Amino acid sequence: MTVHVFPQLEIPHTLAAGPGPGNTDERVLQRFASAGVADHMTPDVLRGMVECKHMLREVWGTDNVHTFGAAGTGWTALDMMFAAVRPGDKVVAFTNGTFSGIDALTLRIKAATTEELAANSLDPQAASVTVIEVPHGQSVTADVIEAALSEHKPKWAFMAHWETGSGRINDVQAFSDACEAHGAMGLVDAVSSLGVGDFRIDDFPGVVGWASCPQKGICCLPLTYAPVSFTDRFIDSLKATGASTYGNHPIFEARHWGIVDGKDVEKGTYHRTHSGYAVAAFHEALRLTLEQSVASRAADYTRHEAVLREAVEAMGCEVTSNMTSLVVLNLPPSLAGREMELVQHCRAQNFGIWPTLSAPVQVRIGILNQLNRSAIEEIVRRFAQAIRDLGGEVNNEDVDAVLHRHYGVAIAAE
C-alpha cells in the first residue's frame, strides 16, 4: 500500500472580519503555545480551572455556582444546556435566523418522543415543541414573546440573545419577564453576546440556563471552553428528570470544575481529559476580558461598529442589523444579487467576510477583537476595494468624511 505524506500544512493569516470566529489575541496564543506538557490532573491545570470558573462568574455577572466551561465550541455548550429538555417536554422556541433555527431543531430532537424521532430522525416534528418564526432581519420583540408564552404555558422557553445569522438583538428582558409571569424556564443562546454586550445574567431571573462560546466575545481559540451558567432551578429540574448524556451532562461536567452538590469544593472529580493548553488559553482570555472590563469592551464595540456602519452606508449599502460586533448589509443596487461573488472575492484575498446562511442572502462584516482604528480602517478600505473590483462605485470623499469624523483622519483607498 502506498503511503501518502502530504506537505506540511501552512495556513496564511486571515483578516477575520466575519461573525466569528474572531481573531485571537496574541497574549492568548502565547499562553497556549508556552504551556508545559502536563496531564489533566496536574495541580496547576486544576488551579487554572478553578480560577476560570470564578472569572467566568464575573464575566457573566452571576452568583450561579454552576458556571464553568463546556469543553468544545458553542454548540457543545448549547447541547449541554438543552440536555435538560426531555422527550415530551413542552417547549416554545423563538427563531429569527440561521442559528436560532438550528437551536430550535436541537430542541425538537431533545423533546421528540421515541416514535416522533423514529418517524423523522433528522427533522423530528415534536408535537410538544412550538416554534415561533420571526422573519429574517427582524428582532424577537416583547409582544411576540408574551403572546406565545401566555398561550402555550411551556415548561421551557428558548431564545437567542443576539442572532448572528441576521445580526439582530432580541429582547432578553421581555423574555425573562414573560418566563417569570408564565412559569416557564428560560434558556438563552448567548453565543454572540457574551463579552460583547454589557449585561449581567442575574438581572434576568426568568432565564435559568445560558450558553455561549469561546471564539467570539471571549476571543479565545476555538475548541477550548464554551461558557455556561445554570441556576439552582435548572439544576434541580435536571436532577429530577435526568439527562440522556454523559459527556455533556451539566452536573457531571461541573464536578471536574470543583462544583459538587451545588458548592465549590477544593478538589473536583474526574470527568474528561482536559488540555493544559486549552486551560491556559481560556484562563488568559478571561483575564483579558476582566482587565478591559465588560463595560469598557462593550463601549468599544458600540463605538467602532458605528464607524463601520456609517462607512458602508457611505458606499451605498443598506445596513439591516443592530448588533455591535457585526454589520449585516445589502449591497448597493448595482451589485444586488452578487453577494456570494463579492464574499468569495474577498475570501480569496484572505479577507474573511461572510454571507448570511439563509435567505435573503446578505453580506456580514464583523469586528470581533478588531477594536482599534487601524483594524476598522483596513476593513473599510478592503471592502471598498472589493466593491470597486466588481464594478461598483465608491465615493472616496464620503467614506473619508465618516472616518475623519470618528477618528480624525482620512484614509480612503485609491
C-alpha positions as CSV (number, residue, x, y, z in Angstrom):
1,M,0.0,0.0,0.0
2,T,1.3,3.4,-1.0
3,V,1.7,5.8,1.9
4,H,1.0,9.4,1.1
5,V,2.7,12.0,3.3
6,F,1.3,15.4,2.4
7,P,3.4,18.6,2.6
8,Q,3.4,20.5,5.9
9,L,0.2,22.5,6.3
10,E,0.7,26.2,6.0
11,I,-2.4,28.3,6.9
12,P,-1.9,32.0,6.0
13,H,-3.0,34.9,8.3
14,T,-6.6,36.0,7.5
15,L,-8.3,39.2,8.5
16,A,-11.2,37.6,10.3
17,A,-13.9,40.1,9.6
18,G,-17.0,37.8,9.9
19,P,-19.5,36.8,12.5
20,G,-16.9,34.5,14.2
21,P,-14.5,33.0,15.0
22,G,-12.7,36.3,15.7
23,N,-9.0,36.9,15.8
24,T,-7.4,35.5,18.9
25,D,-5.3,37.9,21.0
26,E,-1.6,37.3,20.8
27,R,-1.5,37.0,24.6
28,V,-3.9,34.1,24.5
29,L,-1.9,32.4,21.7
30,Q,1.3,32.9,23.6
31,R,-0.2,31.3,26.8
32,F,-1.5,28.4,24.6
33,A,1.9,27.8,23.0
34,S,4.0,28.2,26.1
35,A,2.0,25.8,28.3
36,G,4.1,22.9,29.5
37,V,3.3,19.4,28.7
38,A,1.1,18.4,31.6
39,D,-1.6,15.9,32.3
40,H,-5.1,17.0,33.1
41,M,-4.9,16.4,36.8
42,T,-1.7,18.4,37.4
43,P,-2.3,20.9,40.2
44,D,-1.6,24.0,38.1
45,V,-4.1,22.8,35.5
46,L,-6.8,22.2,38.2
47,R,-6.0,25.6,39.8
48,G,-6.4,27.2,36.4
49,M,-9.8,25.6,36.0
50,V,-10.9,26.8,39.5
51,E,-9.7,30.4,38.7
52,C,-11.5,30.2,35.3
53,K,-14.9,29.4,36.9
54,H,-14.5,32.4,39.3
55,M,-13.6,34.7,36.5
56,L,-16.5,33.4,34.4
57,R,-18.9,34.4,37.2
58,E,-17.6,37.9,36.9
59,V,-17.8,38.0,33.1
60,W,-21.4,36.6,33.2
61,G,-22.4,38.8,36.1
62,T,-23.8,36.0,38.2
63,D,-23.7,34.2,41.5
64,N,-24.7,30.9,39.9
65,V,-22.4,28.2,41.3
66,H,-22.9,26.1,38.2
67,T,-20.8,28.4,36.0
68,F,-17.9,26.8,34.1
69,G,-16.7,26.0,30.6
70,A,-18.0,23.2,28.4
71,A,-15.1,21.6,26.6
72,G,-15.7,22.4,23.0
73,T,-17.4,25.0,20.8
74,G,-20.6,27.0,21.4
75,W,-22.6,24.0,20.0
76,T,-21.2,21.9,22.9
77,A,-22.5,24.5,25.4
78,L,-25.9,24.7,23.8
79,D,-26.2,20.9,23.7
80,M,-25.2,20.8,27.4
81,M,-27.9,23.4,28.2
82,F,-30.6,21.6,26.1
83,A,-29.7,18.3,27.8
84,A,-32.2,19.2,30.5
85,V,-35.1,19.0,27.9
86,R,-36.7,15.6,28.0
87,P,-38.9,13.8,25.5
88,G,-42.5,15.2,25.7
89,D,-41.4,18.4,27.4
90,K,-43.5,21.4,26.4
91,V,-41.2,24.0,24.7
92,V,-41.7,27.3,23.0
93,A,-38.7,28.4,20.8
94,F,-38.3,31.7,19.1
95,T,-36.3,31.9,15.9
96,N,-35.2,34.8,13.7
97,G,-32.2,33.5,11.8
98,T,-30.0,30.5,10.9
99,F,-28.6,29.7,14.4
100,S,-31.7,30.1,16.5
101,G,-33.2,27.9,13.8
102,I,-30.6,25.2,14.5
103,D,-31.2,25.6,18.2
104,A,-34.9,25.0,17.6
105,L,-34.1,21.9,15.6
106,T,-32.0,20.7,18.6
107,L,-34.9,21.3,20.9
108,R,-37.2,19.3,18.6
109,I,-34.7,16.5,18.7
110,K,-34.4,16.6,22.5
111,A,-38.2,16.9,23.1
112,A,-39.3,14.3,20.5
113,T,-40.8,11.1,21.6
114,T,-39.3,7.8,20.5
115,E,-42.0,7.5,17.9
116,E,-41.5,11.1,16.6
117,L,-37.8,10.6,16.4
118,A,-38.1,7.4,14.5
119,A,-40.5,8.9,12.1
120,N,-38.0,11.6,11.0
121,S,-34.7,11.3,12.9
122,L,-33.1,14.3,11.3
123,D,-36.0,16.7,11.4
124,P,-38.5,15.4,14.0
125,Q,-41.8,17.2,14.3
126,A,-42.2,17.1,18.1
127,A,-45.8,17.9,19.0
128,S,-44.7,19.3,22.3
129,V,-42.5,22.0,20.7
130,T,-43.9,25.2,19.3
131,V,-41.5,27.2,17.1
132,I,-42.4,30.9,16.7
133,E,-40.7,32.0,13.5
134,V,-39.9,35.7,13.3
135,P,-38.8,36.8,9.8
136,H,-35.1,37.2,8.9
137,G,-33.9,40.7,9.7
138,Q,-36.4,41.3,12.5
139,S,-35.9,41.1,16.2
140,V,-37.9,38.9,18.6
141,T,-40.0,41.5,20.5
142,A,-42.0,41.7,23.8
143,D,-45.4,41.4,22.2
144,V,-44.4,38.2,20.3
145,I,-42.9,36.7,23.4
146,E,-45.8,37.5,25.7
147,A,-48.4,36.2,23.2
148,A,-46.6,32.9,22.8
149,L,-45.9,32.1,26.4
150,S,-49.3,33.2,27.6
151,E,-51.0,30.9,25.1
152,H,-48.8,27.8,25.4
153,K,-47.6,27.9,29.0
154,P,-44.5,25.8,28.3
155,K,-42.1,24.2,30.7
156,W,-39.1,25.6,28.7
157,A,-38.8,28.7,26.6
158,F,-35.9,29.4,24.3
159,M,-34.5,32.5,22.5
160,A,-31.1,33.6,21.1
161,H,-29.9,36.8,22.7
162,W,-28.0,38.0,19.6
163,E,-28.9,36.2,16.4
164,T,-25.7,36.2,14.3
165,G,-27.5,34.8,11.2
166,S,-29.3,38.1,10.7
167,G,-27.4,40.4,13.1
168,R,-30.4,41.1,15.3
169,I,-30.6,41.7,19.0
170,N,-33.6,40.1,20.7
171,D,-35.4,41.4,23.8
172,V,-34.0,39.3,26.6
173,Q,-35.6,41.5,29.3
174,A,-39.1,40.9,27.9
175,F,-38.2,37.2,27.5
176,S,-37.1,36.9,31.2
177,D,-40.2,38.8,32.3
178,A,-42.6,36.6,30.3
179,C,-40.9,33.4,31.6
180,E,-41.4,34.6,35.2
181,A,-45.0,35.6,34.5
182,H,-46.0,32.3,32.9
183,G,-43.9,29.9,34.9
184,A,-41.5,28.9,32.1
185,M,-37.8,28.2,32.5
186,G,-35.9,30.3,30.0
187,L,-32.9,29.1,28.0
188,V,-30.8,31.6,26.2
189,D,-28.2,31.3,23.4
190,A,-25.6,33.9,24.3
191,V,-23.0,32.7,21.8
192,S,-22.7,36.1,20.2
193,S,-23.4,38.5,23.1
194,L,-21.2,37.3,25.9
195,G,-18.0,39.5,26.1
196,V,-19.5,42.0,23.6
197,G,-22.7,43.4,25.2
198,D,-22.8,44.9,28.7
199,F,-25.2,42.8,30.7
200,R,-25.4,40.7,33.9
201,I,-27.4,37.5,33.6
202,D,-28.5,37.7,37.2
203,D,-30.6,40.7,36.1
204,F,-32.8,38.2,34.2
205,P,-34.3,35.8,36.8
206,G,-36.7,34.2,34.3
207,V,-33.7,32.7,32.5
208,V,-32.3,29.5,34.1
209,G,-29.7,28.5,31.5
210,W,-27.2,30.4,29.5
211,A,-24.8,29.1,26.8
212,S,-22.0,30.9,25.0
213,C,-18.8,30.1,23.0
214,P,-15.1,30.7,23.3
215,Q,-14.2,32.2,20.0
216,K,-16.4,35.3,19.7
217,G,-16.7,37.8,22.5
218,I,-14.3,35.9,24.8
219,C,-11.8,35.9,21.9
220,C,-10.2,32.6,22.7
221,L,-9.1,29.7,20.5
222,P,-11.9,27.6,19.2
223,L,-12.2,24.2,20.8
224,T,-11.2,25.4,24.2
225,Y,-14.1,26.1,26.6
226,A,-17.6,27.4,25.9
227,P,-19.0,29.3,28.9
228,V,-22.2,28.0,30.5
229,S,-24.2,29.1,33.6
230,F,-27.1,27.4,35.2
231,T,-29.4,28.5,38.1
232,D,-30.3,26.2,41.0
233,R,-33.8,25.8,39.5
234,F,-32.2,24.4,36.3
235,I,-30.1,22.0,38.2
236,D,-33.0,20.9,40.4
237,S,-35.0,20.2,37.3
238,L,-32.1,18.3,35.8
239,K,-31.7,16.2,38.9
240,A,-35.5,15.4,38.9
241,T,-35.6,14.2,35.3
242,G,-32.1,13.2,34.4
243,A,-30.5,13.6,31.0
244,S,-29.6,11.1,28.3
245,T,-25.9,12.1,28.1
246,Y,-22.7,11.6,29.9
247,G,-20.1,13.8,28.1
248,N,-22.3,17.0,28.1
249,H,-24.1,16.4,31.4
250,P,-24.1,19.7,33.3
251,I,-23.8,18.1,36.7
252,F,-21.1,15.6,35.8
253,E,-19.1,18.3,33.9
254,A,-19.4,20.7,36.8
255,R,-17.8,18.3,39.2
256,H,-14.5,18.4,37.4
257,W,-14.5,22.2,37.8
258,G,-14.8,21.8,41.6
259,I,-18.6,22.2,41.8
260,V,-20.1,19.3,43.7
261,D,-23.6,19.2,45.2
262,G,-24.1,22.9,44.5
263,K,-21.0,24.1,46.3
264,D,-17.4,25.0,45.4
265,V,-15.0,22.4,46.7
266,E,-11.2,22.2,46.9
267,K,-10.9,19.3,44.5
268,G,-13.3,18.1,41.8
269,T,-13.8,14.7,40.4
270,Y,-12.6,13.3,37.1
271,H,-15.0,13.7,34.1
272,R,-12.9,14.1,31.0
273,T,-9.3,14.7,29.9
274,H,-8.8,18.4,29.9
275,S,-6.0,20.0,28.0
276,G,-3.5,22.1,29.9
277,Y,-3.0,24.1,26.7
278,A,-6.8,24.9,26.4
279,V,-7.0,25.8,30.1
280,A,-4.0,28.2,29.8
281,A,-5.6,29.9,26.7
282,F,-9.0,30.2,28.3
283,H,-7.6,31.5,31.5
284,E,-5.7,34.3,29.7
285,A,-8.8,35.2,27.5
286,L,-10.8,35.6,30.7
287,R,-8.0,37.7,32.3
288,L,-8.0,39.9,29.2
289,T,-11.8,40.4,29.4
290,L,-11.8,41.4,33.0
291,E,-8.7,43.7,32.7
292,Q,-10.5,45.6,29.9
293,S,-13.9,45.2,31.8
294,V,-17.1,44.0,30.1
295,A,-18.5,47.5,30.1
296,S,-15.4,49.1,28.5
297,R,-15.2,46.4,25.8
298,A,-18.9,46.8,25.1
299,A,-18.5,50.6,24.7
300,D,-15.6,50.0,22.3
301,Y,-17.8,47.6,20.2
302,T,-20.5,50.2,20.1
303,R,-18.1,53.0,19.0
304,H,-16.3,51.0,16.3
305,E,-19.5,49.4,14.9
306,A,-20.9,52.8,14.4
307,V,-17.9,53.8,12.3
308,L,-18.1,50.6,10.1
309,R,-21.9,51.0,9.7
310,E,-21.6,54.6,8.5
311,A,-18.7,53.8,6.2
312,V,-20.5,51.0,4.4
313,E,-23.7,53.2,4.2
314,A,-21.5,55.9,2.6
315,M,-20.6,53.2,0.0
316,G,-24.3,52.8,-0.9
317,C,-25.0,49.7,1.3
318,E,-28.1,49.3,3.4
319,V,-27.5,48.0,6.9
320,T,-30.2,45.9,8.5
321,S,-28.6,44.7,11.7
322,N,-28.4,46.2,15.2
323,M,-25.6,44.1,16.8
324,T,-22.5,45.9,17.8
325,S,-20.0,43.2,16.7
326,L,-21.5,42.6,13.3
327,V,-22.8,44.6,10.4
328,V,-25.3,42.8,8.1
329,L,-25.9,44.7,4.8
330,N,-27.5,44.7,1.4
331,L,-25.1,45.7,-1.4
332,P,-25.7,48.8,-3.5
333,P,-28.5,48.3,-6.1
334,S,-25.9,48.0,-8.9
335,L,-24.4,44.9,-7.2
336,A,-27.6,43.3,-6.0
337,G,-27.6,39.5,-6.4
338,R,-23.8,39.4,-6.4
339,E,-23.3,38.9,-2.7
340,M,-21.7,35.5,-2.9
341,E,-19.4,36.6,-5.6
342,L,-18.2,39.5,-3.6
343,V,-17.7,37.4,-0.5
344,Q,-15.7,34.8,-2.4
345,H,-13.6,37.5,-4.0
346,C,-12.8,38.9,-0.6
347,R,-12.0,35.5,0.9
348,A,-9.7,34.7,-2.0
349,Q,-7.6,37.7,-0.7
350,N,-7.6,36.4,2.9
351,F,-10.3,39.0,3.9
352,G,-12.7,36.8,5.8
353,I,-16.2,38.3,5.5
354,W,-19.3,36.1,5.3
355,P,-22.7,35.8,3.5
356,T,-25.8,35.1,5.5
357,L,-26.6,31.4,5.6
358,S,-30.3,31.8,5.0
359,A,-32.4,33.9,2.6
360,P,-32.3,36.7,1.7
361,V,-28.6,36.5,1.0
362,Q,-26.8,39.4,2.6
363,V,-23.2,40.3,3.5
364,R,-21.9,40.1,7.0
365,I,-18.8,42.0,8.2
366,G,-17.7,41.5,11.8
367,I,-15.3,43.3,14.1
368,L,-14.6,40.7,16.8
369,N,-11.4,41.6,18.6
370,Q,-10.8,44.4,16.0
371,L,-11.4,47.2,18.4
372,N,-8.9,49.8,17.2
373,R,-8.8,52.4,14.5
374,S,-6.3,50.7,12.2
375,A,-8.3,47.4,12.1
376,I,-11.5,49.2,11.2
377,E,-9.8,51.3,8.6
378,E,-8.4,48.2,7.0
379,I,-11.8,46.5,6.9
380,V,-13.3,49.7,5.3
381,R,-10.5,50.0,2.8
382,R,-10.6,46.4,1.7
383,F,-14.4,46.3,1.5
384,A,-14.5,49.5,-0.6
385,Q,-11.9,48.0,-2.9
386,A,-13.9,44.8,-3.3
387,I,-16.9,46.8,-4.4
388,R,-14.8,48.6,-7.0
389,D,-13.3,45.3,-8.2
390,L,-16.8,44.1,-9.0
391,G,-17.5,47.3,-10.9
392,G,-19.3,49.2,-8.2
393,E,-18.7,52.8,-7.4
394,V,-17.4,54.2,-4.1
395,N,-17.2,57.9,-3.3
396,N,-13.9,58.3,-1.6
397,E,-14.8,61.7,-0.1
398,D,-17.9,60.4,1.5
399,V,-16.1,57.4,3.1
400,D,-13.2,59.7,4.2
401,A,-15.7,62.0,5.8
402,V,-17.1,59.2,8.0
403,L,-13.6,58.1,9.1
404,H,-12.4,61.6,9.7
405,R,-15.5,62.5,11.8
406,H,-14.9,59.5,14.1
407,Y,-11.1,59.1,14.1
408,G,-9.8,62.4,12.9
409,V,-8.0,61.0,9.9
410,A,-8.8,60.3,6.2
411,I,-7.6,57.0,4.7
412,A,-9.7,56.4,1.6
413,A,-8.5,53.6,-0.8
414,E,-7.2,54.7,-4.1
